[in-house]
Amino acid sequence: MPTNEELRYPSPPPLASTTTTDDEAGWVWAQIKAEARRDAESEPALASYLYSTILSHSSLERSLAFHLGNKLCSSTLLSTLLYDLFLDTFASDPSLRVAAVADLRAARVRDPACVSFSHCLLNFKGFLACQAHRIAHKLWNQSRRPLALALHSRISDVFAIDIHPAAKIGKGILLDHATGVVIGETAVVGNNVSILHHVTLGGTGKASGDRHPKIGDGVLIGAGAIILGDVKIGEGAKIGAGSVVLIDVPPRTTTVGNPARLLGGKEKPTTHEECPGESMDHTSFISDYII
């Protein structure tokens, strides 16, 4: 049996300042195909699956459209219809590919359980749900709302992740484990954010209008955290696992507990320099936390 280290592919190199989005997408797609070829050779039982989902396709967009179509189809919502819908949407908006590549890199770099780009593409439901949501969001903004809501329902059924199609999601997103994540209609999630399982970005009641959290760039939200209402979570903030947040959280601070409190106190909260959404440091605050 191969060890975990034997299964792990080399980590991706850092992006050079001269790297274009096309260069990055091409490099990631080449890596995915190389990984799929090696996996097909080492595990013949998966050869047909890997060929149909990755190796038979000429681009990441085609592979992703095919895979999502087969994941999200039903007896009355055919995979061929979804494939055409997804592929047309990818073709009409190149930013969707840019976001998908950023999400792939996020999972590969931040999650030690992600052994390869192809593993993320095929098996990480948080990644797949995020890509499908972006398509539903585009349909929502095109006033194709019945179709956006139907796709939202299938995403929820298949992946156990509920993101309203109106919610705005940035790029470089990691939904780690992802089960039970709920993101409400008027929520906004910035770039390079990491969200663990059973996180809720919800409202506070039946009020309509802008009623869900706004999450800044580089935020880390721990497992089971609940953030309610039109509150702002500042850039680079850290929300501890299980916290219930009902107030704004300043940038580069940590909040923990139920109800959540700022580490160091609200008058002069303790700040940190790192970007927790990328460092994935969940526990460095513990030595300073006093109940």
C-alpha positions in Angstrom: 0.0 0.0 0.0 1.4 3.5 -0.8 2.0 5.8 2.1 0.4 9.2 2.4 3.7 10.8 1.3 3.8 8.6 -1.8 0.3 9.7 -2.7 1.1 13.4 -2.3 2.2 15.4 -5.3 4.6 18.3 -4.9 3.2 21.5 -3.7 2.6 24.3 -6.3 5.3 26.9 -6.6 4.5 30.5 -5.5 3.1 32.7 -8.3 5.7 34.9 -10.0 4.9 38.6 -10.4 5.0 38.1 -14.2 2.6 35.2 -14.2 -0.6 35.9 -16.1 -4.0 34.3 -15.4 -3.8 32.3 -18.6 -0.3 31.1 -17.7 -1.6 30.0 -14.2 -4.7 28.3 -15.6 -2.6 26.5 -18.2 0.0 25.3 -15.6 -2.7 24.1 -13.2 -4.6 22.2 -16.0 -1.3 20.5 -17.1 -0.7 19.4 -13.5 -4.2 18.0 -13.2 -3.8 16.0 -16.4 -0.4 14.7 -15.4 -1.8 13.7 -11.9 -4.8 12.0 -13.6 -2.5 10.0 -15.9 -0.4 8.8 -13.0 -3.4 7.9 -10.9 -4.9 6.0 -13.9 -1.7 4.0 -14.3 -1.4 3.2 -10.6 -5.1 2.4 -10.1 -6.6 0.8 -13.2 -10.1 0.7 -11.6 -10.2 4.5 -11.9 -8.8 4.7 -15.4 -12.2 5.0 -17.2 -13.5 7.5 -14.6 -10.3 9.6 -14.9 -10.5 9.5 -18.7 -14.1 10.6 -18.9 -13.8 13.4 -16.3 -10.3 14.8 -17.0 -8.2 13.2 -19.7 -10.7 13.3 -22.5 -11.2 17.1 -22.1 -9.2 19.9 -23.7 -9.6 22.5 -20.8 -10.3 22.9 -17.1 -13.7 24.5 -18.0 -14.8 21.5 -20.0 -13.7 19.0 -17.4 -15.4 21.0 -14.6 -18.6 21.4 -16.7 -18.7 17.7 -17.3 -18.0 16.7 -13.7 -20.5 19.2 -12.2 -23.1 18.2 -14.8 -22.8 14.6 -13.7 -22.7 15.4 -10.0 -25.8 17.7 -10.1 -28.0 16.0 -12.6 -31.3 14.3 -11.7 -33.9 12.3 -13.5 -35.5 15.5 -14.7 -32.5 17.8 -14.9 -30.2 16.0 -17.4 -26.5 16.0 -17.3 -26.2 17.0 -20.9 -28.4 20.1 -20.3 -26.2 21.1 -17.3 -23.0 20.5 -19.2 -24.1 22.9 -22.0 -25.3 25.4 -19.4 -22.0 25.3 -17.4 -19.8 25.4 -20.5 -21.7 28.3 -22.0 -21.4 30.2 -18.7 -17.7 29.5 -18.4 -17.2 30.7 -22.0 -19.1 33.9 -21.4 -17.2 34.9 -18.3 -13.4 34.2 -18.0 -13.4 35.4 -14.4 -15.1 32.1 -13.5 -12.0 30.1 -14.6 -9.7 32.6 -12.8 -11.7 32.0 -9.6 -11.7 28.2 -10.1 -7.9 28.2 -10.4 -7.5 30.4 -7.4 -9.8 28.0 -5.4 -7.7 25.0 -6.6 -4.5 26.6 -5.4 -6.2 27.6 -2.1 -7.1 24.0 -1.4 -3.8 22.6 -2.5 -1.7 25.1 -0.4 -3.9 25.4 2.7 -5.3 21.9 3.3 -2.7 19.2 4.1 -5.3 16.6 3.2 -5.4 17.8 -0.4 -2.8 15.6 -2.1 -3.2 17.0 -5.6 -5.1 19.4 -7.8 -7.0 16.5 -9.4 -8.0 15.2 -6.0 -9.6 18.6 -5.3 -11.2 18.9 -8.7 -12.8 15.4 -8.4 -13.5 15.0 -4.7 -13.6 18.2 -2.7 -17.3 19.1 -2.4 -16.5 22.5 -1.0 -14.6 23.3 -4.2 -17.3 21.9 -6.4 -20.1 23.6 -4.6 -18.3 26.9 -4.9 -17.9 26.6 -8.6 -21.5 25.6 -9.1 -22.6 28.5 -6.9 -20.7 31.0 -9.1 -22.7 29.8 -12.1 -26.0 30.1 -10.1 -25.0 33.6 -9.1 -24.4 34.6 -12.7 -27.8 33.2 -13.7 -29.3 35.1 -10.8 -27.8 38.3 -12.0 -29.1 37.6 -15.5 -32.6 37.4 -14.1 -32.7 33.7 -14.8 -33.8 33.2 -11.2 -35.9 30.0 -11.5 -32.9 28.2 -13.0 -30.6 29.7 -10.4 -32.8 28.5 -7.6 -33.2 25.1 -9.1 -29.4 24.8 -9.4 -29.1 26.1 -5.8 -31.4 23.3 -4.6 -29.4 20.7 -6.4 -26.2 22.0 -4.9 -27.7 21.8 -1.4 -29.1 18.3 -2.0 -25.9 16.9 -3.4 -23.2 18.7 -1.4 -25.0 19.6 1.9 -23.9 23.2 1.4 -26.5 26.0 1.2 -25.3 29.2 -0.6 -28.1 31.5 -1.8 -27.5 32.3 -5.5 -27.6 36.0 -4.7 -24.6 35.8 -2.3 -21.4 37.2 -3.5 -18.3 35.0 -3.2 -14.7 36.1 -4.0 -11.9 33.9 -5.2 -9.2 31.9 -3.5 -11.9 30.4 -1.3 -11.5 27.3 0.8 -14.6 25.6 2.1 -12.8 23.0 4.2 -14.9 19.8 4.8 -17.8 22.1 3.9 -20.7 20.0 5.3 -23.4 22.3 6.7 -22.1 25.6 5.5 -24.9 28.1 5.1 -24.4 31.5 3.4 -27.5 33.8 3.2 -28.8 35.9 0.3 -27.1 39.3 1.0 -23.9 37.9 2.4 -20.6 38.9 0.8 -17.4 36.8 1.2 -14.1 38.4 0.1 -11.0 36.9 -1.5 -8.7 34.3 0.2 -11.2 33.4 2.8 -11.2 30.0 4.5 -14.4 28.6 6.0 -14.7 25.4 8.0 -17.7 23.1 8.2 -21.0 24.0 9.8 -20.4 27.7 9.5 -23.5 29.9 9.2 -23.5 33.4 7.7 -27.2 34.1 8.5 -29.8 36.8 9.2 -31.4 37.6 12.5 -35.1 37.2 11.8 -37.7 37.9 9.1 -36.4 41.4 8.1 -35.8 41.8 4.4 -33.1 43.8 2.7 -29.4 43.8 3.5 -29.3 41.4 6.5 -26.3 39.0 6.2 -22.6 39.3 7.2 -19.9 40.9 5.1 -16.6 39.0 5.3 -13.4 40.8 4.4 -10.4 39.4 2.5 -8.2 36.9 4.3 -10.6 35.9 7.1 -10.6 32.5 8.8 -13.9 31.2 10.2 -13.6 28.2 12.4 -15.8 25.1 12.5 -19.3 25.7 13.8 -19.1 29.5 14.0 -22.3 31.4 13.5 -22.2 35.0 12.3 -25.6 36.7 12.2 -26.9 40.0 10.8 -25.4 42.7 8.6 -22.1 42.8 10.5 -18.7 43.4 9.1 -15.8 41.0 9.7 -12.7 43.0 8.9 -9.9 42.0 6.6 -7.6 39.3 8.1 -9.8 38.7 11.1 -10.1 35.3 12.8 -13.4 33.8 14.1 -12.8 31.0 16.6 -14.6 27.7 16.2 -18.1 27.6 17.8 -18.3 31.4 18.2 -21.5 33.3 17.9 -20.8 36.7 16.4 -23.4 39.5 16.5 -21.1 42.5 16.3 -18.6 44.0 13.9 -15.1 42.5 14.2 -12.1 44.8 13.5 -9.4 43.9 10.9 -6.6 41.6 12.1 -8.3 40.7 15.4 -9.6 37.5 16.9 -13.0 36.9 18.4 -14.1 33.7 20.3 -16.9 32.5 22.5 -20.7 32.6 22.8 -21.4 35.5 22.7 -18.2 36.2 20.9 -15.6 38.5 22.5 -12.6 40.2 21.0 -9.3 38.9 22.3 -7.7 41.7 24.3 -11.0 43.5 24.9 -13.1 45.7 22.7 -11.3 48.9 23.7 -7.8 47.7 22.6 -8.1 44.3 20.9 -5.1 42.2 20.3 -4.0 42.3 16.6 -2.0 39.9 14.5 0.1 40.4 11.3 -0.5 37.1 9.4 -3.4 36.5 7.1 -5.3 33.7 8.9 -7.4 32.8 5.9 -4.2 31.7 4.2 -2.1 30.5 7.3 -5.0 28.5 8.6 -3.8 29.2 12.2 -6.8 28.3 14.4 -5.2 28.2 17.8 -2.4 30.7 18.3 -4.7 32.9 20.5 -5.3 30.2 23.1 -2.4 31.1 25.5 -3.8 34.7 25.7 -7.5 33.8 26.1 -8.9 34.3 29.6 -12.5 33.1 30.3 
